[in-house]
Amino acid sequence: MDRRWHGWGTDAGLLVLTFLPALLSQPYVDASGPAWASLTAYEAVGVVVLLLRRRLPATAFVVGFGALLAALVWSAGEGAKLSPLVFLPPAVLLYSLGHHGASWRRTVSAVLGVAVLGVAGLWLNRMTTDSSDFRGGLDVLAALAPMPLAWVMGFAARTRQALLAAAEQRAADARRAQALEAAQAAQRERARIAGEMHDVVAHSLTLLVVHAETLRARGGELPDWARAQVDGLAAAGRQSSGELRDLLRMLRDPSDAVPLRPTPDLAELDTLLDGHRALGGRVELMMDLAPEAVPGAVQLAGYRVVQEALVNARRHAPGAPVRVTVASVAGRLRCEVVNGPAARRGAADAGIGLGLVSMDDRVGALGGDLTAGPTGDGGFRVVATMPLECAGG
C-alpha cells in the first residue's frame, strides 16, 4: 500500500512539474483561442501517456511525440504559437523509454517512428503555413537537440539499478552460502561431540548401570542402607542413559528433536525427590500450583533447576536438609531450592563447575532470572523465576 501511494505521489508531482510550466508561460507567448485550444488538447493527451510511461514506454513516447507534432502543426496553421515548454513532456517520455524500455527492438522502432512523424509533421507544417514566423526552424531544432540526453540519463539510471540489484543478489547468495557453511560446520562439530560422548560418557554410564544392577541382584548380601543406595543408583543410571541417548540423537540430527523418552516435567518432582531420598538425602516439597497449567518449556526448565540444585546439595552438603518450593507468583513460576549446612564434609572438587551456568542459560532463554548464593546459616539457595505467559510450550 505504501509503495502504491508513493508511485501515485510521484506521478502527481511529475504531472505538475511537466505540464504546469507550459500553462503558466503560454499567456506571455500567445493568448489567442487557437493557441489555448491546441495546448489544452495536447496536455490532455500528454497526461494519459505520461501515466502509461512505465507500462508502455515505447508506445507512450510515440503517442506523446505525435500529439506534440499535431499541436504544433495545427496551431501554426491557425497562426498561433505554443510555449517552448511544451517540449518537457517528450523529454520525460524519452527518459522513461531509456529507463523502462527493456526491448531494444521496441526502442529502435519507437525512435524510427518518431523520426517518420517528425518528417511528416515538418512537411505538413510547410504545406499549411505561409508565414515563415510559424514554420519550424532553428528554435524547434534547439528544443529537440537535447532530447537524446534524456534517453541517456534514463538508460544510465536503469543500468545502475540493474547493477545494484545484481550486487544485492550476490550479497544475498554470499550470506546464504556463509550460513550454509556455518550450519554444515556446526553439524560436523555436533557429530564429533556426539561421537566423543558416545565413546566416553555413554560407555562409562553403561558400566555404572551394569554394576549397579549386579549389586541389586545380590541385594540379599547387602545391608539395608546399601540396598537403598544401589536402587537409587540404578534408577538414576537408567534415567541418565535414556536422556543421554536422546541428547546424542539430537546432536547427530537437530531436525530429529523429539525425544524418545517423555520430557520430564513438574509432575515428576515427587519421583525426583524420592531418588534423592533413596541416596540418603532429606528433602521436602511445597507446590501450590497445578503442573498442567504451566507451559511445557517452563516445566522442563523448572524440573532441571530442581534436579541440578539437588545434585549440588548432595555433592557439597551431604546429609543437609533440602526444601523445594514451587509456586506461581504474579504470573511467573518461582522455583526455590534451599539446603542447610552440610552434615558432613562434601566432595569439594566434584563436578566441573558448569551446573549454575547451565541453569542460568536455560532460565534466561525463557526470559527468566536465576539467583544463587549462600545463606546466612551456611546453607545455599537457588531461586529461578520464569514468566508463564510468554514462554512457548
Secondary structure, 3 states (H helix, E strand, C coil): CHHHHHHHHHHHHHHHHHHHHHHHHHHHHCCCHHHHHHHHHHHHHHHHHHHCCCCCHHHHHHHHHHHHHHHHHHHHHCCCCCCHHHHHHHHHHHHHHHHHCCCHHHHHHHHHHHHHHHHHHHHHHHHHCCCHHHCCCHHHHHHHCCHHHHHHHHHHHHHHHHHHHHHHHHHHHHHHHHHHHHHHHHHHHHHHHHHHHHHHHHHHHHHHHHHHHHHHHCHHHCCHHHHHHHHHHHHHHHHHHHHHHHHHHHHHCCCCCCCCCCCCCHHHHHHHHHHHHHCCCEEEEEECCCHHHCCHHHHHHHHHHHHHHHHHHHHHCCCCEEEEEEEEECCEEEEEEEECCCCCCCCCCCCCCCHHHHHHHHHHHCCCEEEEEECCCCCEEEEEEEECCCCCC
